[in-house]
Amino acid sequence: MKEKVLDNKKNGMGMMVLFILLYAVAAAAVIFGAAFEQIPLMVIGIIWASLGWIPFLGLKVLKPQEALVLTLFGKYVGTLKNDGFYWVNPFCTAVNPAAKTRLNQSGDVDGGNAAKSVLTLATGTSASTSSTYVNKKISLKIMTLNNNRQKINDCLGNPVEIGIAVMWRVTDTAKAVFNVDNYKEYLSLQCDSALRNIVRIYPYDVAPNVDTTGDGVADEGSLRGSSEIVAGRIRDEIQQKVAEAGLEIIEARITYLAYAPEIAAVMLQRQQASAIIDARKMIVDGAVGMVEMALERLNENNVVELDEERKAAMVSNLLVVLCGNHDAQPVVNSGSLY
């Protein structure tokens, strides 16, 4: 199905004035025909007064970034996309199968129904009347879809919870309406599917011997460290799926990322242990370097001559002092070295 944009003139105001004038003429014809016994004139006036409301159904008002898909007796006529006041065939029907769908996304997708409900309740009208109103217009604005968080296993089998926000908009109204049953639900399902397909390729943290690019070479890709790359792959995956629905995916962003609650505590201990090991390794490397420097300086300046046993004792004492968690308590030897 290919979109056909209607270039109708914005003649809605002129047609509305014409229909109102025709109603006035019909009322005058009924009165004149009854007064002067002009039966044909009175019949014409009564017929227009009874059926004159039908042309008013063709009046359509579009705001900026709104579209209206029109069908006539089941056949696709075209789409109105420019803002303005239009008059179309009153027997044309607006089609929007996703008009009643409410997802966890930006509020402008409801077509202003929330504001209409508040206005209706404020004026004292029953809420049931307002709830039956369905806006058939299709929004062309940029929407933000924020699906519920999903629990997915990463490439190492660790369960993680992840959520994404997807910015999207309708680019082809005919495809959105006729190619899929409900383009909003279709987008939501494709977002969940693409998220699951991409997340299971990556580990949560950098892991050895993991290929995330598919080139057969291990890399350092991870959900936590490569969030921009992961979001880009999710966006491309969704775009491939929703292209036939006339939707454009502008951007996808990871909004939440964490280990699942059942393993969060264990993974935290693992991260703490890894940090402690790295810190200890750095301390030992620094301490060994300082001991080597001390021995070299003592030998260069001939400050004191130490045999191998004394050197070993000195190295042991220095490593204990430099690698200990607490300050050393020195013991001063006031006697002879030997």
PyMOL commands that set and color helices and strands:
alter all, ss='L'
color gray80, all
select helices_A, chain A and resi 12-36+39-51+55-58+107-110+113-122+127-131+173-178+183-199+227-245+261-301+308-323
alter helices_A, ss='H'
color red, helices_A
select strands_A, chain A and resi 59-62+66-72+75-80+84-87+93-94+138-139+143-146+150-153+159-170+247-259
alter strands_A, ss='S'
color yellow, strands_A
deselect
rebuild
show_as cartoon
